[in-house]
Amino acid sequence: MIMIKNILFVLVLLYSAYSDYKYRIIPDKIHIIIILIGLININILYLILGLILISSSPFVIAITKMV
């Protein structure tokens, strides 16, 4: 499944590169397609772990600067 996800992502990036080269604009639908491809085969545990790890360090820095 991850291989299909990667192939779709590469195809969308190639299309956006071609569109940008030819018309000098990337259509808005490309961004939506990339988001939808990112939602394929997600793992909730990794999402929660990433949320905690990424957001905790700026939070701790903000708290220590206030004190």
C-alpha angles and dihedrals in degrees: 000000000000090000091055089049091052093047091051091048092051091048091052091048091050090050091049091048091050092047092048092048095047103036102017090233135090113217118239091237090070092067092050092048091051090052091049092049089051090057093059112111098351123177115221093204091059091047093053092043091050091048092053097043097043098042097040098067097055089043092054091046091050092049094048092049091053094054 
